[in-house]
């Protein structure tokens, strides 16, 4: 519908739900058939599988503390114009 809209425009698509990277990683490993549990906090946090292997670790260069703003996709324009 975006490609067939009467004029070129930018649209935001989203679910309206807020999820963390932690939730995403846990679900992704689950879909791959692996369970992980989390240990540590902040830059020391690690995702560990059932065999004790560290499968997720934080890159301190890219680490950002939890931000005050929770960013949710505002898809109201797409909903209004594209139904």
N, CA, C and O atoms as a MOPAC input file, in Angstrom:
PM7 MOZYME 1SCF
protein

 N      0.82400 1    -1.19300 1     0.00000 1
 C      0.00000 1     0.00000 1     0.00000 1
 C      0.86900 1     1.25700 1     0.00000 1
 O      0.50000 1     2.27600 1    -0.58400 1
 N      2.02100 1     1.17500 1     0.65900 1
 C      2.91700 1     2.32900 1     0.64800 1
 C      3.42900 1     2.61200 1    -0.76000 1
 O      3.52700 1     3.76600 1    -1.17700 1
 N      3.75500 1     1.54300 1    -1.48800 1
 C      4.27500 1     1.71900 1    -2.84100 1
 C      3.20400 1     2.19400 1    -3.80700 1
 O      3.51500 1     2.81000 1    -4.82700 1
 N      1.96800 1     1.91900 1    -3.50100 1
 C      0.87400 1     2.31900 1    -4.37900 1
 C      0.20800 1     3.61600 1    -3.93600 1
 O     -0.77000 1     4.04600 1    -4.54800 1
 N      0.72600 1     4.24600 1    -2.87800 1
 C      0.14700 1     5.49700 1    -2.40900 1
 C      0.29600 1     6.55700 1    -3.49200 1
 O      1.24000 1     6.51600 1    -4.28100 1
 N     -0.62600 1     7.49500 1    -3.53000 1
 C     -0.69300 1     8.48700 1    -4.61400 1
 C      0.56100 1     9.33000 1    -4.79300 1
 O      0.82600 1     9.78200 1    -5.90700 1
 N      1.34100 1     9.56000 1    -3.74200 1
 C      2.59000 1    10.32600 1    -3.86500 1
 C      3.63400 1     9.70200 1    -2.93900 1
 O      3.27700 1     9.10500 1    -1.92300 1
 N      4.91900 1     9.83300 1    -3.27700 1
 C      5.96500 1     9.28800 1    -2.41100 1
 C      5.90600 1     9.94000 1    -1.02800 1
 O      5.68600 1    11.14600 1    -0.91600 1
 N      6.09600 1     9.16300 1    -0.00500 1
 C      6.04500 1     9.67600 1     1.35200 1
 C      6.76500 1     8.70000 1     2.28700 1
 O      7.07200 1     7.57200 1     1.90100 1
 N      7.02400 1     9.13600 1     3.49100 1
 C      7.64500 1     8.28800 1     4.50000 1
 C      6.58000 1     7.80600 1     5.47200 1
 O      5.73400 1     8.58200 1     5.91600 1
 N      6.62700 1     6.52200 1     5.79800 1
 C      5.68200 1     5.94000 1     6.73800 1
 C      6.43500 1     5.13100 1     7.78000 1
 O      7.42200 1     4.46500 1     7.46900 1
 N      5.96600 1     5.19200 1     9.00500 1
 C      6.52100 1     4.40300 1    10.10500 1
 C      5.58400 1     3.23000 1    10.34100 1
 O      4.36800 1     3.40000 1    10.43100 1
 N      6.15900 1     2.04100 1    10.44000 1
 C      5.36900 1     0.86300 1    10.75700 1
 C      5.86700 1     0.30000 1    12.08500 1
 O      7.06600 1     0.33000 1    12.36300 1
 N      4.97000 1    -0.20000 1    12.88600 1
 C      5.35400 1    -0.77900 1    14.16600 1
 C      4.17200 1    -1.46900 1    14.80700 1
 O      3.04300 1    -1.40100 1    14.32200 1
 N      4.46100 1    -2.13500 1    15.91200 1
 C      3.43100 1    -2.89200 1    16.61200 1
 C      2.75700 1    -2.08900 1    17.71000 1
 O      1.67200 1    -2.45300 1    18.16500 1
 N      3.38800 1    -0.99400 1    18.14500 1
 C      2.86700 1    -0.24800 1    19.27900 1
 C      3.25700 1    -0.88300 1    20.60600 1
 O      2.76400 1    -0.47200 1    21.65600 1
 N      4.13800 1    -1.88300 1    20.57000 1
 C      4.61600 1    -2.55600 1    21.77000 1
 C      6.09000 1    -2.21600 1    21.98100 1
 O      6.84900 1    -2.08300 1    21.02100 1
 N      6.48500 1    -2.07700 1    23.23800 1
 C      7.87100 1    -1.78800 1    23.58100 1
 C      8.56200 1    -3.08200 1    23.99800 1
 O      8.05200 1    -3.80900 1    24.85000 1
 N      9.72600 1    -3.37700 1    23.40300 1
 C     10.50400 1    -4.56300 1    23.74700 1
 C     11.96000 1    -4.18100 1    23.89800 1
 O     12.44100 1    -3.25400 1    23.24600 1
 N     12.66000 1    -4.89700 1    24.76100 1
 C     14.07600 1    -4.63400 1    24.99000 1
 C     14.93900 1    -5.54200 1    24.12500 1
 O     14.46100 1    -6.54200 1    23.58900 1
 N     16.20700 1    -5.18900 1    23.99300 1
 C     17.16300 1    -6.04000 1    23.28600 1
 C     17.27700 1    -7.37900 1    24.01900 1
 O     17.41000 1    -8.42700 1    23.38700 1
 N     17.22300 1    -7.33900 1    25.35000 1
 C     17.26400 1    -8.54000 1    26.18200 1
 C     16.12600 1    -9.48900 1    25.79500 1
 O     16.35500 1   -10.68400 1    25.60900 1
 N     14.90500 1    -8.96700 1    25.67300 1
 C     13.75400 1    -9.79400 1    25.27800 1
 C     13.95100 1   -10.35500 1    23.87100 1
 O     13.66500 1   -11.52500 1    23.61500 1
 N     14.44100 1    -9.50900 1    22.96400 1
 C     14.65600 1    -9.94100 1    21.58300 1
 C     15.66500 1   -11.08600 1    21.52900 1
 O     15.43100 1   -12.09000 1    20.85700 1
 N     16.78900 1   -10.93700 1    22.23900 1
 C     17.81900 1   -11.97600 1    22.23100 1
 C     17.28900 1   -13.27700 1    22.83500 1
 O     17.53700 1   -14.35800 1    22.30200 1
 N     16.56700 1   -13.17100 1    23.93800 1
 C     16.00600 1   -14.36200 1    24.58100 1
 C     15.06200 1   -15.09100 1    23.63500 1
 O     15.12600 1   -16.31500 1    23.51500 1
 N     14.19600 1   -14.35800 1    22.97000 1
 C     13.24200 1   -14.96800 1    22.03200 1
 C     13.95400 1   -15.54800 1    20.81200 1
 O     13.59400 1   -16.62900 1    20.34700 1
 N     14.95400 1   -14.85000 1    20.29200 1
 C     15.68600 1   -15.34800 1    19.12200 1
 C     16.37600 1   -16.67100 1    19.43600 1
 O     16.32700 1   -17.60000 1    18.63000 1
 N     17.01300 1   -16.76600 1    20.59200 1
 C     17.65000 1   -18.02300 1    20.97700 1
 C     16.60600 1   -19.11800 1    21.18300 1
 O     16.84200 1   -20.27600 1    20.83700 1
 N     15.46300 1   -18.75800 1    21.74000 1
 C     14.38400 1   -19.72000 1    21.95000 1
 C     13.90200 1   -20.29900 1    20.62200 1
 O     13.69300 1   -21.50700 1    20.50700 1
 N     13.73100 1   -19.45100 1    19.63900 1
 C     13.29800 1   -19.90800 1    18.31100 1
 C     14.33900 1   -20.84900 1    17.70800 1
 O     13.99500 1   -21.77100 1    16.96900 1
 N     15.61700 1   -20.61200 1    18.02700 1
 C     16.69600 1   -21.47300 1    17.53100 1
 C     16.84600 1   -22.73700 1    18.37900 1
 O     17.72800 1   -23.55800 1    18.12400 1
 N     15.98100 1   -22.89100 1    19.39000 1
 C     16.00600 1   -24.09000 1    20.20400 1
 C     16.96400 1   -24.03100 1    21.38900 1
 O     17.28200 1   -25.06300 1    21.97800 1
 N     17.42500 1   -22.83400 1    21.74200 1
 C     18.34700 1   -22.68100 1    22.86900 1
 C     17.73200 1   -21.81100 1    23.95800 1
 O     17.12500 1   -20.77400 1    23.69100 1
 N     17.90900 1   -22.27000 1    25.19400 1
 C     17.47200 1   -21.44800 1    26.33000 1
 C     18.68700 1   -20.71500 1    26.86100 1
 O     19.76900 1   -21.29200 1    26.97800 1
 N     18.50900 1   -19.44200 1    27.18200 1
 C     19.59500 1   -18.70800 1    27.81500 1
 C     19.07100 1   -18.06300 1    29.09000 1
 O     17.88800 1   -17.74200 1    29.20900 1
 N     19.97500 1   -17.88500 1    30.03100 1
 C     19.65300 1   -17.12700 1    31.23300 1
 C     20.67200 1   -15.99900 1    31.34500 1
 O     21.74400 1   -16.04600 1    30.74100 1
 N     20.32400 1   -15.00700 1    32.11400 1
 C     21.12400 1   -13.78900 1    32.18600 1
 C     21.78500 1   -13.66000 1    33.54500 1
 O     21.17300 1   -13.92000 1    34.58200 1
 N     23.05100 1   -13.25200 1    33.52000 1
 C     23.81300 1   -12.98600 1    34.74000 1
 C     24.49900 1   -11.64300 1    34.60400 1
 O     24.86300 1   -11.22800 1    33.50400 1
 N     24.67400 1   -10.96000 1    35.73600 1
 C     25.36500 1    -9.68000 1    35.73100 1
 C     24.42900 1    -8.53000 1    35.42700 1
 O     23.23300 1    -8.71300 1    35.19900 1
 N     25.00000 1    -7.35700 1    35.43100 1
 C     24.24000 1    -6.12400 1    35.16200 1
 C     25.06500 1    -5.19300 1    34.28200 1
 O     26.29500 1    -5.23300 1    34.30000 1
 N     24.38300 1    -4.36300 1    33.51900 1
 C     25.06500 1    -3.35600 1    32.69700 1
 C     26.05400 1    -3.97500 1    31.73600 1
 O     25.74100 1    -4.94900 1    31.05000 1
 N     27.26900 1    -3.40200 1    31.68500 1
 C     28.28200 1    -3.90900 1    30.74500 1
 C     28.78100 1    -5.29500 1    31.11800 1
 O     29.42000 1    -5.96200 1    30.30400 1
 N     28.49800 1    -5.73900 1    32.34100 1
 C     28.92700 1    -7.06900 1    32.77300 1
 C     27.85900 1    -8.13600 1    32.56600 1
 O     28.04900 1    -9.28600 1    32.96000 1
 N     26.75300 1    -7.77100 1    31.95900 1
 C     25.66900 1    -8.74100 1    31.74400 1
 C     26.05100 1    -9.72700 1    30.64500 1
 O     26.64300 1    -9.35400 1    29.63200 1
 N     25.70200 1   -10.98900 1    30.86600 1
 C     26.01300 1   -12.05700 1    29.91400 1
 C     24.79900 1   -12.95200 1    29.73800 1
 O     24.07100 1   -13.21300 1    30.69600 1
 N     24.57900 1   -13.42200 1    28.52000 1
 C     23.58200 1   -14.44800 1    28.24200 1
 C     24.28900 1   -15.78700 1    28.18100 1
 O     25.23500 1   -15.96000 1    27.41200 1
 N     23.84000 1   -16.73300 1    28.98400 1
 C     24.53000 1   -18.01300 1    29.10400 1
 C     23.56000 1   -19.14100 1    28.75700 1
 O     22.42500 1   -19.16600 1    29.23400 1
 N     24.02500 1   -20.08100 1    27.91400 1
 C     23.16600 1   -21.19700 1    27.53500 1
 C     23.19800 1   -22.28800 1    28.60800 1
 O     23.90800 1   -22.16400 1    29.60600 1
 N     22.42900 1   -23.35200 1    28.39600 1
 C     22.30800 1   -24.42600 1    29.38600 1
 C     23.61800 1   -25.19500 1    29.60200 1
 O     23.77200 1   -25.87700 1    30.61600 1
 N     24.54400 1   -25.09100 1    28.67400 1
 C     25.83900 1   -25.77100 1    28.81400 1
 C     26.88400 1   -24.89800 1    29.51300 1
 O     28.01400 1   -25.32600 1    29.74600 1
 N     26.47600 1   -23.64800 1    29.84700 1
 C     27.40600 1   -22.73500 1    30.52000 1
 C     28.21400 1   -21.87200 1    29.57700 1
 O     29.10800 1   -21.14500 1    30.01100 1
 N     27.90900 1   -21.94100 1    28.27500 1
 C     28.61500 1   -21.11800 1    27.30000 1
 C     28.04800 1   -19.70000 1    27.28100 1
 O     26.83200 1   -19.51300 1    27.28200 1
 N     28.93200 1   -18.70700 1    27.26300 1
 C     28.49500 1   -17.32200 1    27.10500 1
 C     28.15800 1   -17.12800 1    25.63400 1
 O     29.03300 1   -17.23100 1    24.77400 1
 N     26.89200 1   -16.84700 1    25.34300 1
 C     26.45500 1   -16.68700 1    23.95800 1
 C     26.09600 1   -15.23700 1    23.62900 1
 O     25.95200 1   -14.87800 1    22.46000 1
 N     25.95400 1   -14.41300 1    24.66100 1
 C     25.70200 1   -12.99000 1    24.46400 1
 C     26.52000 1   -12.22900 1    25.49000 1
 O     26.49300 1   -12.55000 1    26.67800 1
 N     27.24700 1   -11.22100 1    25.03300 1
 C     27.92200 1   -10.33100 1    25.97000 1
 C     27.84800 1    -8.91200 1    25.42900 1
 O     27.69100 1    -8.69100 1    24.22800 1
 N     27.96300 1    -7.97600 1    26.32600 1
 C     27.80600 1    -6.56200 1    25.99200 1
 C     29.13000 1    -6.00600 1    25.47800 1
 O     30.18500 1    -6.23100 1    26.07100 1
 N     29.06000 1    -5.28500 1    24.37800 1
 C     30.22200 1    -4.55800 1    23.89100 1
 C     30.22800 1    -3.21300 1    24.62700 1
 O     29.33600 1    -2.39600 1    24.40200 1
 N     31.21100 1    -2.96500 1    25.50000 1
 C     31.20100 1    -1.73600 1    26.29200 1
 C     31.23000 1    -0.46400 1    25.44700 1
 O     30.75400 1     0.58000 1    25.89200 1
 N     31.77800 1    -0.53600 1    24.24000 1
 C     31.82000 1     0.63600 1    23.36300 1
 C     30.41200 1     1.01900 1    22.90700 1
 O     30.12100 1     2.20000 1    22.71400 1
 N     29.54600 1     0.03200 1    22.73500 1
 C     28.19900 1     0.27700 1    22.23500 1
 C     27.14900 1     0.35500 1    23.33900 1
 O     25.98800 1     0.65400 1    23.05800 1
 N     27.53200 1     0.09200 1    24.58700 1
 C     26.57400 1     0.05700 1    25.69000 1
 C     26.02000 1     1.44500 1    25.97900 1
 O     26.75800 1     2.42500 1    26.07900 1
 N     24.69200 1     1.49800 1    26.11100 1
 C     24.01900 1     2.72900 1    26.53900 1
 C     23.13500 1     2.36300 1    27.72300 1
 O     22.35300 1     1.41500 1    27.64600 1
 N     23.25300 1     3.11100 1    28.81700 1
 C     22.34100 1     2.85200 1    29.93300 1
 C     20.89700 1     3.03700 1    29.47800 1
 O     20.63600 1     3.69800 1    28.47300 1
 N     19.98000 1     2.46200 1    30.20900 1
 C     18.57200 1     2.57500 1    29.85800 1
 C     18.20100 1     4.03600 1    29.68200 1
 O     18.45000 1     4.86100 1    30.56100 1
 N     17.62100 1     4.33900 1    28.57300 1
 C     17.23800 1     5.71700 1    28.28600 1
 C     15.91000 1     6.04100 1    28.93600 1
 O     15.06100 1     5.16700 1    29.11700 1
 N     15.73900 1     7.30400 1    29.28400 1
 C     14.50700 1     7.73900 1    29.94500 1
 C     13.30700 1     7.63100 1    29.01000 1
 O     12.20400 1     7.29300 1    29.43800 1
 N     13.53100 1     7.91900 1    27.74300 1
 C     12.42700 1     7.86600 1    26.77800 1
 C     12.26500 1     6.44600 1    26.26100 1
 O     13.23600 1     5.80400 1    25.85900 1
 N     11.06300 1     5.97700 1    26.27400 1
 C     10.76600 1     4.68600 1    25.65700 1
 C     10.22400 1     4.96700 1    24.27400 1
 O      9.17700 1     5.59500 1    24.12300 1
 N     10.93300 1     4.50400 1    23.27200 1
 C     10.57300 1     4.82900 1    21.90200 1
 C      9.61600 1     3.78900 1    21.32600 1
 O      9.97300 1     2.62700 1    21.13300 1
 N      8.42400 1     4.22700 1    21.06500 1
 C      7.42600 1     3.38600 1    20.42100 1
 C      7.17300 1     3.94000 1    19.02500 1
 O      7.16600 1     5.15500 1    18.82500 1
 N      6.96900 1     3.06000 1    18.07600 1
 C      6.66500 1     3.50400 1    16.71700 1
 C      5.30900 1     4.20700 1    16.69500 1
 O      4.31300 1     3.67800 1    17.18800 1
 N      5.28800 1     5.39200 1    16.12300 1
 C      4.01900 1     6.10100 1    15.93800 1
 C      3.56300 1     5.83700 1    14.50600 1
 O      3.98900 1     6.50900 1    13.56700 1
 N      2.70100 1     4.86000 1    14.36300 1
 C      2.24300 1     4.44200 1    13.03400 1
 C      0.91100 1     5.08300 1    12.66200 1
 O      0.24600 1     4.62200 1    11.73400 1
 N      0.51200 1     6.13600 1    13.37000 1
 C     -0.80100 1     6.74300 1    13.14900 1
 C     -0.95800 1     7.29400 1    11.73100 1
 O     -2.04700 1     7.22600 1    11.16000 1
 N      0.12100 1     7.84000 1    11.15700 1
 C      0.03200 1     8.36100 1     9.78700 1
 C     -0.27300 1     7.23400 1     8.79800 1
 O     -1.15100 1     7.37400 1     7.94600 1
 N      0.44500 1     6.12600 1     8.90900 1
 C      0.19300 1     4.98400 1     8.01300 1
 C     -1.21000 1     4.43400 1     8.23600 1
 O     -1.90400 1     4.07200 1     7.28700 1
 N     -1.61700 1     4.37600 1     9.49400 1
 C     -2.95500 1     3.86400 1     9.79200 1
 C     -4.02600 1     4.75600 1     9.16800 1
 O     -5.00400 1     4.26700 1     8.60200 1
 N     -3.82900 1     6.05300 1     9.27700 1
 C     -4.82200 1     7.00100 1     8.75500 1
 C     -4.85700 1     7.01600 1     7.21700 1
 O     -5.92200 1     6.92600 1     6.60700 1
 N     -3.66700 1     7.13100 1     6.60700 1
 C     -3.60800 1     7.29200 1     5.15000 1
 C     -3.71100 1     5.98600 1     4.37700 1
 O     -4.20000 1     5.96500 1     3.24800 1
 N     -3.25400 1     4.90400 1     4.98000 1
 C     -3.24600 1     3.62500 1     4.27000 1
 C     -4.30300 1     2.66000 1     4.76800 1
 O     -4.48600 1     1.57300 1     4.21800 1
 N     -4.99900 1     3.07600 1     5.82300 1
 C     -6.04600 1     2.27000 1     6.44200 1
 C     -5.50900 1     0.95100 1     6.95400 1
 O     -6.26300 1     0.15000 1     7.50600 1

